[in-house]
Amino acid sequence: MKIKERQIGWHVLLGTFVFLMLIPIIFALSNSFKTMQDAFNTVFQLIPARPTLQNYIHVFQKLPFMRITLNTFLIAAMVTLFKTATSLFAAYSFVYFDFKGKGGLYFIMLSTMFIPFTVTMIPNYLMISKMNLGDRIWGVALPQLADVLGIFLMRQSMRGIPKALIEAARMENVGHMKIMRDIVIPLIRPSMISTGIIFFINSWNEYVWPVLILKSKENYTLSLALQMYISSEGGTEFTIAMAVSVLTMMIPLALYIMFQRYIINTFAMSGIKG
């Protein structure tokens, strides 16, 4: 009975945390279907008294929304593709290559995770400016083509592969690229998928770096489009901002729901081997 009571207590606590995390999503979804008057009069009323699609119609009519969505997708896809590739090759090198200073280099690389973005922001901005990539999606994607977290997660997954399997392939004079393609990638595919989804969601939601680089409305990402309606220049179009928020969260939320099992397993497996 004590064990059951303890389990019930934990479930209630976790349910409370889940509810608190869902409140912003429910709030945005509810107010995106309200008129401005209803939103300010009944801002915490979950079910709109007079539901309307006018906010979504405004978004598609007044903004180049499909172009903005495509910009966001292209940036997120490029960043995800390159980060996954660089993480894969770097992790393979750290696990299966022996070279002098490997441990120290890996430690230095991991330590960069603790460097704030504000430290690298100005050097990256100057680099992008000198390359004439300002106000271009490549200017947003270029400084983000490698990720320490991805290298760490994939390295941990590769360490679970028996080294005897790799050594047997090397004894047969199989090249590293073929080993990676035929042995390593099939075995760590769930980790690659989950890491890629994490990269995609993080890039999709990014705001600070794109707002420094992108100036034209046609090149905006969804995060910048949302900023248009919540800044002083955008006025008080609160319900339209909520509609943009709902549209912005749909794709990454759907991806997370579809691949949550892989994501959870990847983080769980990352702590098995040090």
C-alpha atoms as an extended CHARMM CRD file, in Angstrom:
* protein
*
       274  EXT
         1         1  MET       CA              0.0000000000        0.0000000000        0.0000000000  PROA      1               0.0000000000
         2         2  LYS       CA              2.8470000000        2.3860000000        0.8070000000  PROA      2               0.0000000000
         3         3  ILE       CA              4.4590000000        1.6630000000       -2.5780000000  PROA      3               0.0000000000
         4         4  LYS       CA              1.1590000000        2.3220000000       -4.3790000000  PROA      4               0.0000000000
         5         5  GLU       CA              0.6240000000        5.5580000000       -2.4650000000  PROA      5               0.0000000000
         6         6  ARG       CA              4.1330000000        6.6570000000       -3.3450000000  PROA      6               0.0000000000
         7         7  GLN       CA              3.5230000000        5.8470000000       -7.0260000000  PROA      7               0.0000000000
         8         8  ILE       CA              0.2500000000        7.7760000000       -6.9800000000  PROA      8               0.0000000000
         9         9  GLY       CA              2.0370000000       10.7470000000       -5.4390000000  PROA      9               0.0000000000
        10        10  TRP       CA              4.7050000000       10.7160000000       -8.1450000000  PROA      10              0.0000000000
        11        11  HSD       CA              2.0660000000       10.4440000000      -10.8760000000  PROA      11              0.0000000000
        12        12  VAL       CA              0.1630000000       13.3990000000       -9.4470000000  PROA      12              0.0000000000
        13        13  LEU       CA              3.3570000000       15.4430000000       -9.2630000000  PROA      13              0.0000000000
        14        14  LEU       CA              4.3480000000       14.5700000000      -12.8460000000  PROA      14              0.0000000000
        15        15  GLY       CA              0.8050000000       15.2440000000      -14.0440000000  PROA      15              0.0000000000
        16        16  THR       CA              0.9500000000       18.6770000000      -12.4430000000  PROA      16              0.0000000000
        17        17  PHE       CA              4.2440000000       19.4870000000      -14.2090000000  PROA      17              0.0000000000
        18        18  VAL       CA              2.8060000000       18.3080000000      -17.5470000000  PROA      18              0.0000000000
        19        19  PHE       CA             -0.2650000000       20.4830000000      -17.0590000000  PROA      19              0.0000000000
        20        20  LEU       CA              1.8700000000       23.5250000000      -16.2310000000  PROA      20              0.0000000000
        21        21  MET       CA              3.9540000000       22.9840000000      -19.3760000000  PROA      21              0.0000000000
        22        22  LEU       CA              0.8180000000       22.6280000000      -21.5240000000  PROA      22              0.0000000000
        23        23  ILE       CA             -0.7190000000       25.8810000000      -20.2650000000  PROA      23              0.0000000000
        24        24  PRO       CA              1.1870000000       28.1550000000      -22.7280000000  PROA      24              0.0000000000
        25        25  ILE       CA              0.2110000000       25.9400000000      -25.6710000000  PROA      25              0.0000000000
        26        26  ILE       CA             -3.4530000000       25.8500000000      -24.6490000000  PROA      26              0.0000000000
        27        27  PHE       CA             -3.3820000000       29.5990000000      -24.0100000000  PROA      27              0.0000000000
        28        28  ALA       CA             -1.9740000000       30.3490000000      -27.4790000000  PROA      28              0.0000000000
        29        29  LEU       CA             -4.3600000000       27.9600000000      -29.2290000000  PROA      29              0.0000000000
        30        30  SER       CA             -7.4030000000       29.3820000000      -27.4500000000  PROA      30              0.0000000000
        31        31  ASN       CA             -6.6030000000       33.0440000000      -28.0680000000  PROA      31              0.0000000000
        32        32  SER       CA             -5.6940000000       32.4390000000      -31.7120000000  PROA      32              0.0000000000
        33        33  PHE       CA             -9.3960000000       31.7910000000      -32.3710000000  PROA      33              0.0000000000
        34        34  LYS       CA            -10.6270000000       34.8960000000      -30.5330000000  PROA      34              0.0000000000
        35        35  THR       CA            -11.3160000000       38.4160000000      -31.6860000000  PROA      35              0.0000000000
        36        36  MET       CA             -9.2260000000       41.2020000000      -30.1950000000  PROA      36              0.0000000000
        37        37  GLN       CA            -12.1060000000       42.2810000000      -27.9730000000  PROA      37              0.0000000000
        38        38  ASP       CA            -12.7750000000       38.7830000000      -26.6810000000  PROA      38              0.0000000000
        39        39  ALA       CA             -9.0850000000       38.1670000000      -26.1370000000  PROA      39              0.0000000000
        40        40  PHE       CA             -8.6710000000       41.1750000000      -23.8460000000  PROA      40              0.0000000000
        41        41  ASN       CA            -12.0000000000       40.6510000000      -22.0710000000  PROA      41              0.0000000000
        42        42  THR       CA            -11.6920000000       36.8770000000      -21.6020000000  PROA      42              0.0000000000
        43        43  VAL       CA             -7.9730000000       36.2620000000      -21.9740000000  PROA      43              0.0000000000
        44        44  PHE       CA             -7.9960000000       33.2020000000      -19.6740000000  PROA      44              0.0000000000
        45        45  GLN       CA            -11.1970000000       31.6730000000      -21.0320000000  PROA      45              0.0000000000
        46        46  LEU       CA            -10.0730000000       28.4680000000      -22.7460000000  PROA      46              0.0000000000
        47        47  ILE       CA            -13.0930000000       28.0300000000      -25.0490000000  PROA      47              0.0000000000
        48        48  PRO       CA            -13.6900000000       31.1140000000      -27.2430000000  PROA      48              0.0000000000
        49        49  ALA       CA            -17.2050000000       32.5230000000      -26.9780000000  PROA      49              0.0000000000
        50        50  ARG       CA            -17.1480000000       33.5610000000      -30.6530000000  PROA      50              0.0000000000
        51        51  PRO       CA            -14.4920000000       31.4890000000      -32.4210000000  PROA      51              0.0000000000
        52        52  THR       CA            -13.1030000000       33.0060000000      -35.6060000000  PROA      52              0.0000000000
        53        53  LEU       CA            -10.5150000000       32.1300000000      -38.2540000000  PROA      53              0.0000000000
        54        54  GLN       CA             -9.8230000000       35.7640000000      -39.0580000000  PROA      54              0.0000000000
        55        55  ASN       CA             -6.4330000000       35.7470000000      -37.3630000000  PROA      55              0.0000000000
        56        56  TYR       CA             -5.2060000000       32.8590000000      -39.5190000000  PROA      56              0.0000000000
        57        57  ILE       CA             -6.6870000000       34.4500000000      -42.6440000000  PROA      57              0.0000000000
        58        58  HSD       CA             -4.7900000000       37.6410000000      -41.8200000000  PROA      58              0.0000000000
        59        59  VAL       CA             -1.5190000000       35.7280000000      -41.4780000000  PROA      59              0.0000000000
        60        60  PHE       CA             -1.8460000000       34.1010000000      -44.8980000000  PROA      60              0.0000000000
        61        61  GLN       CA             -3.0870000000       37.2560000000      -46.6300000000  PROA      61              0.0000000000
        62        62  LYS       CA             -0.8610000000       39.9510000000      -45.1180000000  PROA      62              0.0000000000
        63        63  LEU       CA              2.3850000000       38.0170000000      -44.8050000000  PROA      63              0.0000000000
        64        64  PRO       CA              4.3770000000       35.9910000000      -47.3500000000  PROA      64              0.0000000000
        65        65  PHE       CA              3.7090000000       33.1400000000      -44.9500000000  PROA      65              0.0000000000
        66        66  MET       CA              4.5740000000       30.2540000000      -47.2670000000  PROA      66              0.0000000000
        67        67  ARG       CA              7.8790000000       31.9410000000      -48.1500000000  PROA      67              0.0000000000
        68        68  ILE       CA              8.6410000000       32.5430000000      -44.4750000000  PROA      68              0.0000000000
        69        69  THR       CA              7.8050000000       28.9240000000      -43.6450000000  PROA      69              0.0000000000
        70        70  LEU       CA             10.0180000000       27.7330000000      -46.5000000000  PROA      70              0.0000000000
        71        71  ASN       CA             12.8890000000       29.9160000000      -45.2500000000  PROA      71              0.0000000000
        72        72  THR       CA             12.5410000000       28.4360000000      -41.7860000000  PROA      72              0.0000000000
        73        73  PHE       CA             12.4000000000       24.9050000000      -43.1580000000  PROA      73              0.0000000000
        74        74  LEU       CA             15.4180000000       25.3670000000      -45.4370000000  PROA      74              0.0000000000
        75        75  ILE       CA             17.5460000000       26.7730000000      -42.6270000000  PROA      75              0.0000000000
        76        76  ALA       CA             16.4850000000       24.0310000000      -40.2090000000  PROA      76              0.0000000000
        77        77  ALA       CA             17.0220000000       21.3150000000      -42.8360000000  PROA      77              0.0000000000
        78        78  MET       CA             20.4960000000       22.5700000000      -43.7880000000  PROA      78              0.0000000000
        79        79  VAL       CA             21.5700000000       22.9280000000      -40.1800000000  PROA      79              0.0000000000
        80        80  THR       CA             20.1990000000       19.4750000000      -39.3270000000  PROA      80              0.0000000000
        81        81  LEU       CA             21.8790000000       17.7900000000      -42.3040000000  PROA      81              0.0000000000
        82        82  PHE       CA             25.2990000000       19.3280000000      -41.7150000000  PROA      82              0.0000000000
        83        83  LYS       CA             25.2220000000       18.9830000000      -37.9330000000  PROA      83              0.0000000000
        84        84  THR       CA             24.2740000000       15.3100000000      -38.1900000000  PROA      84              0.0000000000
        85        85  ALA       CA             27.0310000000       14.6480000000      -40.7360000000  PROA      85              0.0000000000
        86        86  THR       CA             29.7540000000       16.4800000000      -38.8230000000  PROA      86              0.0000000000
        87        87  SER       CA             28.6600000000       14.8600000000      -35.5510000000  PROA      87              0.0000000000
        88        88  LEU       CA             28.7850000000       11.4220000000      -37.1750000000  PROA      88              0.0000000000
        89        89  PHE       CA             32.2950000000       11.8340000000      -38.6020000000  PROA      89              0.0000000000
        90        90  ALA       CA             33.6970000000       13.4690000000      -35.4650000000  PROA      90              0.0000000000
        91        91  ALA       CA             32.1940000000       10.8290000000      -33.1550000000  PROA      91              0.0000000000
        92        92  TYR       CA             33.5560000000        8.0350000000      -35.3530000000  PROA      92              0.0000000000
        93        93  SER       CA             37.0280000000        9.5900000000      -35.1690000000  PROA      93              0.0000000000
        94        94  PHE       CA             36.9340000000        9.8830000000      -31.3820000000  PROA      94              0.0000000000
        95        95  VAL       CA             35.7710000000        6.2810000000      -30.9320000000  PROA      95              0.0000000000
        96        96  TYR       CA             37.6790000000        4.2780000000      -33.5630000000  PROA      96              0.0000000000
        97        97  PHE       CA             40.8200000000        6.3230000000      -34.2950000000  PROA      97              0.0000000000
        98        98  ASP       CA             43.7950000000        6.3880000000      -31.9410000000  PROA      98              0.0000000000
        99        99  PHE       CA             45.8510000000        9.5520000000      -32.0850000000  PROA      99              0.0000000000
       100       100  LYS       CA             47.9540000000       11.5710000000      -29.6820000000  PROA      100             0.0000000000
       101       101  GLY       CA             45.9940000000       13.9660000000      -27.4870000000  PROA      101             0.0000000000
       102       102  LYS       CA             42.5890000000       12.4610000000      -28.3000000000  PROA      102             0.0000000000
       103       103  GLY       CA             41.3740000000       12.6560000000      -24.7020000000  PROA      103             0.0000000000
       104       104  GLY       CA             42.5000000000       16.2600000000      -24.2690000000  PROA      104             0.0000000000
       105       105  LEU       CA             40.9860000000       17.3060000000      -27.5860000000  PROA      105             0.0000000000
       106       106  TYR       CA             37.6810000000       15.6850000000      -26.6580000000  PROA      106             0.0000000000
       107       107  PHE       CA             37.6910000000       17.4620000000      -23.2900000000  PROA      107             0.0000000000
       108       108  ILE       CA             38.3900000000       20.8300000000      -24.9380000000  PROA      108             0.0000000000
       109       109  MET       CA             35.6180000000       20.2160000000      -27.4370000000  PROA      109             0.0000000000
       110       110  LEU       CA             33.1160000000       19.3700000000      -24.6840000000  PROA      110             0.0000000000
       111       111  SER       CA             34.1130000000       22.4610000000      -22.7230000000  PROA      111             0.0000000000
       112       112  THR       CA             32.8640000000       24.6540000000      -25.5800000000  PROA      112             0.0000000000
       113       113  MET       CA             29.3330000000       23.6670000000      -24.5710000000  PROA      113             0.0000000000
       114       114  PHE       CA             29.6940000000       26.0650000000      -21.6360000000  PROA      114             0.0000000000
       115       115  ILE       CA             30.7090000000       29.0850000000      -23.7200000000  PROA      115             0.0000000000
       116       116  PRO       CA             27.7360000000       31.5170000000      -23.8900000000  PROA      116             0.0000000000
       117       117  PHE       CA             26.3550000000       32.4150000000      -27.2990000000  PROA      117             0.0000000000
       118       118  THR       CA             27.0100000000       36.0940000000      -26.5800000000  PROA      118             0.0000000000
       119       119  VAL       CA             30.7640000000       35.3870000000      -26.6480000000  PROA      119             0.0000000000
       120       120  THR       CA             30.7270000000       33.9930000000      -30.1970000000  PROA      120             0.0000000000
       121       121  MET       CA             27.9150000000       36.1820000000      -31.5250000000  PROA      121             0.0000000000
       122       122  ILE       CA             30.0260000000       39.2100000000      -32.5260000000  PROA      122             0.0000000000
       123       123  PRO       CA             32.8600000000       37.2170000000      -34.1950000000  PROA      123             0.0000000000
       124       124  ASN       CA             30.2960000000       35.1900000000      -36.1470000000  PROA      124             0.0000000000
       125       125  TYR       CA             28.4570000000       38.3550000000      -37.1880000000  PROA      125             0.0000000000
       126       126  LEU       CA             31.6820000000       39.9890000000      -38.4180000000  PROA      126             0.0000000000
       127       127  MET       CA             32.5810000000       36.8430000000      -40.3450000000  PROA      127             0.0000000000
       128       128  ILE       CA             29.1740000000       36.6880000000      -42.0310000000  PROA      128             0.0000000000
       129       129  SER       CA             29.3410000000       40.4030000000      -42.8890000000  PROA      129             0.0000000000
       130       130  LYS       CA             32.7640000000       40.0710000000      -44.5270000000  PROA      130             0.0000000000
       131       131  MET       CA             31.4690000000       37.1150000000      -46.5630000000  PROA      131             0.0000000000
       132       132  ASN       CA             28.5190000000       39.2460000000      -47.7750000000  PROA      132             0.0000000000
       133       133  LEU       CA             26.0140000000       36.7370000000      -46.4360000000  PROA      133             0.0000000000
       134       134  GLY       CA             23.9300000000       39.2460000000      -44.4980000000  PROA      134             0.0000000000
       135       135  ASP       CA             20.1790000000       38.9680000000      -45.0650000000  PROA      135             0.0000000000
       136       136  ARG       CA             20.5830000000       35.4810000000      -46.5510000000  PROA      136             0.0000000000
       137       137  ILE       CA             19.5570000000       32.1280000000      -45.1690000000  PROA      137             0.0000000000
       138       138  TRP       CA             23.1150000000       30.8290000000      -45.6580000000  PROA      138             0.0000000000
       139       139  GLY       CA             24.2640000000       33.5750000000      -43.3200000000  PROA      139             0.0000000000
       140       140  VAL       CA             22.0010000000       32.1030000000      -40.6360000000  PROA      140             0.0000000000
       141       141  ALA       CA             22.9840000000       28.4850000000      -41.2850000000  PROA      141             0.0000000000
       142       142  LEU       CA             26.7560000000       28.7640000000      -41.8200000000  PROA      142             0.0000000000
       143       143  PRO       CA             27.9250000000       29.2780000000      -38.1760000000  PROA      143             0.0000000000
       144       144  GLN       CA             25.7640000000       26.3370000000      -37.0550000000  PROA      144             0.0000000000
       145       145  LEU       CA             27.1220000000       23.4750000000      -39.1350000000  PROA      145             0.0000000000
       146       146  ALA       CA             28.6670000000       21.5960000000      -36.1860000000  PROA      146             0.0000000000
       147       147  ASP       CA             27.3740000000       20.8220000000      -32.7160000000  PROA      147             0.0000000000
       148       148  VAL       CA             29.1620000000       19.4950000000      -29.6470000000  PROA      148             0.0000000000
       149       149  LEU       CA             26.0170000000       17.9040000000      -28.2040000000  PROA      149             0.0000000000
       150       150  GLY       CA             25.5340000000       15.8460000000      -31.3580000000  PROA      150             0.0000000000
       151       151  ILE       CA             29.1330000000       14.6330000000      -31.2390000000  PROA      151             0.0000000000
       152       152  PHE       CA             28.7050000000       13.6450000000      -27.5910000000  PROA      152             0.0000000000
       153       153  LEU       CA             25.4320000000       11.7500000000      -28.1590000000  PROA      153             0.0000000000
       154       154  MET       CA             26.6720000000        9.8710000000      -31.2170000000  PROA      154             0.0000000000
       155       155  ARG       CA             29.9660000000        9.0240000000      -29.5450000000  PROA      155             0.0000000000
       156       156  GLN       CA             28.0790000000        7.5090000000      -26.6450000000  PROA      156             0.0000000000
       157       157  SER       CA             25.9680000000        5.4530000000      -29.0430000000  PROA      157             0.0000000000
       158       158  MET       CA             29.0180000000        4.2380000000      -30.9790000000  PROA      158             0.0000000000
       159       159  ARG       CA             30.7310000000        3.1570000000      -27.7740000000  PROA      159             0.0000000000
       160       160  GLY       CA             27.9360000000        0.5880000000      -27.3920000000  PROA      160             0.0000000000
       161       161  ILE       CA             29.0170000000       -1.1640000000      -30.6110000000  PROA      161             0.0000000000
       162       162  PRO       CA             31.3870000000       -4.0980000000      -29.8840000000  PROA      162             0.0000000000
       163       163  LYS       CA             34.8630000000       -3.1280000000      -31.0200000000  PROA      163             0.0000000000
       164       164  ALA       CA             35.4760000000       -6.7190000000      -32.1070000000  PROA      164             0.0000000000
       165       165  LEU       CA             32.9420000000       -6.1460000000      -34.8790000000  PROA      165             0.0000000000
       166       166  ILE       CA             34.8970000000       -3.1560000000      -36.1960000000  PROA      166             0.0000000000
       167       167  GLU       CA             38.2460000000       -4.8970000000      -35.7880000000  PROA      167             0.0000000000
       168       168  ALA       CA             36.9830000000       -7.9210000000      -37.7410000000  PROA      168             0.0000000000
       169       169  ALA       CA             35.9640000000       -5.6360000000      -40.5760000000  PROA      169             0.0000000000
       170       170  ARG       CA             39.3510000000       -3.8900000000      -40.5270000000  PROA      170             0.0000000000
       171       171  MET       CA             41.1230000000       -7.2730000000      -40.6950000000  PROA      171             0.0000000000
       172       172  GLU       CA             39.2250000000       -7.8950000000      -43.9210000000  PROA      172             0.0000000000
       173       173  ASN       CA             40.6570000000       -4.6060000000      -45.2550000000  PROA      173             0.0000000000
       174       174  VAL       CA             37.2750000000       -2.9100000000      -45.2060000000  PROA      174             0.0000000000
       175       175  GLY       CA             37.6240000000        0.8800000000      -45.3990000000  PROA      175             0.0000000000
       176       176  HSD       CA             36.3420000000        3.2420000000      -42.7300000000  PROA      176             0.0000000000
       177       177  MET       CA             33.6860000000        4.7420000000      -44.9950000000  PROA      177             0.0000000000
       178       178  LYS       CA             32.2770000000        1.2870000000      -45.7500000000  PROA      178             0.0000000000
       179       179  ILE       CA             32.3990000000        0.3540000000      -42.0490000000  PROA      179             0.0000000000
       180       180  MET       CA             30.5270000000        3.5140000000      -41.2020000000  PROA      180             0.0000000000
       181       181  ARG       CA             27.9440000000        2.9620000000      -43.9290000000  PROA      181             0.0000000000
       182       182  ASP       CA             27.3240000000       -0.7820000000      -43.4690000000  PROA      182             0.0000000000
       183       183  ILE       CA             27.9500000000       -1.3250000000      -39.7440000000  PROA      183             0.0000000000
       184       184  VAL       CA             27.9530000000        1.8330000000      -37.6590000000  PROA      184             0.0000000000
       185       185  ILE       CA             25.0820000000        3.8150000000      -39.1840000000  PROA      185             0.0000000000
       186       186  PRO       CA             22.5480000000        0.9240000000      -39.1560000000  PROA      186             0.0000000000
       187       187  LEU       CA             23.3360000000        0.2700000000      -35.4870000000  PROA      187             0.0000000000
       188       188  ILE       CA             23.0570000000        3.8900000000      -34.3470000000  PROA      188             0.0000000000
       189       189  ARG       CA             20.2190000000        4.9260000000      -36.6910000000  PROA      189             0.0000000000
       190       190  PRO       CA             17.7600000000        5.6060000000      -33.8020000000  PROA      190             0.0000000000
       191       191  SER       CA             20.3380000000        7.8850000000      -32.1780000000  PROA      191             0.0000000000
       192       192  MET       CA             20.9270000000        9.6930000000      -35.4760000000  PROA      192             0.0000000000
       193       193  ILE       CA             17.1980000000       10.2160000000      -35.9940000000  PROA      193             0.0000000000
       194       194  SER       CA             16.6090000000       11.5820000000      -32.5000000000  PROA      194             0.0000000000
       195       195  THR       CA             19.6930000000       13.8210000000      -32.6270000000  PROA      195             0.0000000000
       196       196  GLY       CA             18.5960000000       15.1490000000      -36.0040000000  PROA      196             0.0000000000
       197       197  ILE       CA             15.1150000000       15.9200000000      -34.6480000000  PROA      197             0.0000000000
       198       198  ILE       CA             16.6720000000       17.8400000000      -31.7530000000  PROA      198             0.0000000000
       199       199  PHE       CA             18.8160000000       19.8330000000      -34.2100000000  PROA      199             0.0000000000
       200       200  PHE       CA             15.7860000000       20.5710000000      -36.3840000000  PROA      200             0.0000000000
       201       201  ILE       CA             13.5970000000       21.7590000000      -33.5120000000  PROA      201             0.0000000000
       202       202  ASN       CA             16.3360000000       23.9620000000      -32.0400000000  PROA      202             0.0000000000
       203       203  SER       CA             17.0280000000       25.5730000000      -35.4100000000  PROA      203             0.0000000000
       204       204  TRP       CA             13.3200000000       25.9970000000      -36.1440000000  PROA      204             0.0000000000
       205       205  ASN       CA             12.7680000000       27.8810000000      -32.8870000000  PROA      205             0.0000000000
       206       206  GLU       CA             15.9090000000       30.0180000000      -33.0190000000  PROA      206             0.0000000000
       207       207  TYR       CA             15.4000000000       33.7720000000      -32.7800000000  PROA      207             0.0000000000
       208       208  VAL       CA             18.4680000000       35.7420000000      -31.6340000000  PROA      208             0.0000000000
       209       209  TRP       CA             20.8660000000       34.8320000000      -34.4540000000  PROA      209             0.0000000000
       210       210  PRO       CA             18.3420000000       35.1870000000      -37.3420000000  PROA      210             0.0000000000
       211       211  VAL       CA             17.2160000000       38.5950000000      -36.0660000000  PROA      211             0.0000000000
       212       212  LEU       CA             20.8260000000       39.8100000000      -36.3600000000  PROA      212             0.0000000000
       213       213  ILE       CA             21.2770000000       38.5470000000      -39.9160000000  PROA      213             0.0000000000
       214       214  LEU       CA             17.9150000000       38.7680000000      -41.6690000000  PROA      214             0.0000000000
       215       215  LYS       CA             16.5210000000       42.2110000000      -42.5000000000  PROA      215             0.0000000000
       216       216  SER       CA             14.0390000000       41.7010000000      -45.3590000000  PROA      216             0.0000000000
       217       217  LYS       CA             10.5590000000       40.4320000000      -44.5910000000  PROA      217             0.0000000000
       218       218  GLU       CA             10.8290000000       37.9720000000      -47.5040000000  PROA      218             0.0000000000
       219       219  ASN       CA             13.8140000000       36.3250000000      -45.8070000000  PROA      219             0.0000000000
       220       220  TYR       CA             12.2760000000       36.1930000000      -42.3190000000  PROA      220             0.0000000000
       221       221  THR       CA             11.8600000000       33.0030000000      -40.3560000000  PROA      221             0.0000000000
       222       222  LEU       CA              8.7110000000       32.1990000000      -38.3870000000  PROA      222             0.0000000000
       223       223  SER       CA             10.2400000000       33.4390000000      -35.1390000000  PROA      223             0.0000000000
       224       224  LEU       CA             10.9100000000       36.8260000000      -36.7130000000  PROA      224             0.0000000000
       225       225  ALA       CA              7.4070000000       36.9430000000      -38.1940000000  PROA      225             0.0000000000
       226       226  LEU       CA              6.0340000000       36.4130000000      -34.7040000000  PROA      226             0.0000000000
       227       227  GLN       CA              8.1760000000       39.2790000000      -33.4010000000  PROA      227             0.0000000000
       228       228  MET       CA              6.4170000000       41.6450000000      -35.8260000000  PROA      228             0.0000000000
       229       229  TYR       CA              3.2110000000       41.3550000000      -33.8020000000  PROA      229             0.0000000000
       230       230  ILE       CA              4.6160000000       41.4880000000      -30.2870000000  PROA      230             0.0000000000
       231       231  SER       CA              7.0230000000       44.4390000000      -30.6330000000  PROA      231             0.0000000000
       232       232  SER       CA              6.1920000000       48.0980000000      -30.2380000000  PROA      232             0.0000000000
       233       233  GLU       CA              6.3370000000       48.5000000000      -34.0140000000  PROA      233             0.0000000000
       234       234  GLY       CA              3.7950000000       45.7430000000      -34.5110000000  PROA      234             0.0000000000
       235       235  GLY       CA              1.1830000000       47.3050000000      -32.2720000000  PROA      235             0.0000000000
       236       236  THR       CA             -1.0950000000       45.2400000000      -30.0640000000  PROA      236             0.0000000000
       237       237  GLU       CA             -2.2070000000       42.5430000000      -32.5170000000  PROA      237             0.0000000000
       238       238  PHE       CA             -2.1950000000       39.9660000000      -29.7690000000  PROA      238             0.0000000000
       239       239  THR       CA             -4.5190000000       37.4000000000      -31.3650000000  PROA      239             0.0000000000
       240       240  ILE       CA             -2.5790000000       37.4070000000      -34.6410000000  PROA      240             0.0000000000
       241       241  ALA       CA              0.6200000000       36.7950000000      -32.6730000000  PROA      241             0.0000000000
       242       242  MET       CA             -1.0580000000       33.7980000000      -31.0650000000  PROA      242             0.0000000000
       243       243  ALA       CA             -2.0530000000       32.4800000000      -34.5030000000  PROA      243             0.0000000000
       244       244  VAL       CA              1.5450000000       32.7790000000      -35.7220000000  PROA      244             0.0000000000
       245       245  SER       CA              2.6900000000       31.0310000000      -32.5290000000  PROA      245             0.0000000000
       246       246  VAL       CA              0.3530000000       28.0950000000      -33.1630000000  PROA      246             0.0000000000
       247       247  LEU       CA              1.4850000000       27.7650000000      -36.7790000000  PROA      247             0.0000000000
       248       248  THR       CA              5.1300000000       28.0070000000      -35.7020000000  PROA      248             0.0000000000
       249       249  MET       CA              4.8750000000       25.2300000000      -33.1330000000  PROA      249             0.0000000000
       250       250  MET       CA              2.9110000000       22.7490000000      -35.2730000000  PROA      250             0.0000000000
       251       251  ILE       CA              5.7630000000       21.1790000000      -37.2630000000  PROA      251             0.0000000000
       252       252  PRO       CA              8.3670000000       20.7520000000      -34.4600000000  PROA      252             0.0000000000
       253       253  LEU       CA              5.6600000000       19.5400000000      -32.0730000000  PROA      253             0.0000000000
       254       254  ALA       CA              4.4920000000       16.9530000000      -34.6000000000  PROA      254             0.0000000000
       255       255  LEU       CA              8.0720000000       15.7910000000      -35.1700000000  PROA      255             0.0000000000
       256       256  TYR       CA              8.6780000000       15.4170000000      -31.4450000000  PROA      256             0.0000000000
       257       257  ILE       CA              5.4700000000       13.4290000000      -30.9380000000  PROA      257             0.0000000000
       258       258  MET       CA              6.3870000000       11.0980000000      -33.8250000000  PROA      258             0.0000000000
       259       259  PHE       CA              9.9710000000       10.4820000000      -32.7010000000  PROA      259             0.0000000000
       260       260  GLN       CA              9.8040000000       10.9410000000      -28.9290000000  PROA      260             0.0000000000
       261       261  ARG       CA             10.7170000000        7.2960000000      -28.3150000000  PROA      261             0.0000000000
       262       262  TYR       CA             14.0180000000        7.7000000000      -30.1710000000  PROA      262             0.0000000000
       263       263  ILE       CA             14.8050000000       10.9740000000      -28.3980000000  PROA      263             0.0000000000
       264       264  ILE       CA             14.1810000000        9.5600000000      -24.9270000000  PROA      264             0.0000000000
       265       265  ASN       CA             16.1810000000        6.3930000000      -25.6850000000  PROA      265             0.0000000000
       266       266  THR       CA             19.1240000000        8.4320000000      -26.9870000000  PROA      266             0.0000000000
       267       267  PHE       CA             19.4100000000       10.4920000000      -23.7980000000  PROA      267             0.0000000000
       268       268  ALA       CA             18.9180000000        7.3710000000      -21.6780000000  PROA      268             0.0000000000
       269       269  MET       CA             21.6840000000        5.4880000000      -23.5290000000  PROA      269             0.0000000000
       270       270  SER       CA             24.0630000000        8.4710000000      -23.3910000000  PROA      270             0.0000000000
       271       271  GLY       CA             24.5690000000        7.8950000000      -19.6640000000  PROA      271             0.0000000000
       272       272  ILE       CA             25.3930000000        4.1790000000      -19.8840000000  PROA      272             0.0000000000
       273       273  LYS       CA             28.9620000000        4.5510000000      -21.1060000000  PROA      273             0.0000000000
       274       274  GLY       CA             31.2690000000        7.3420000000      -19.9760000000  PROA      274             0.0000000000
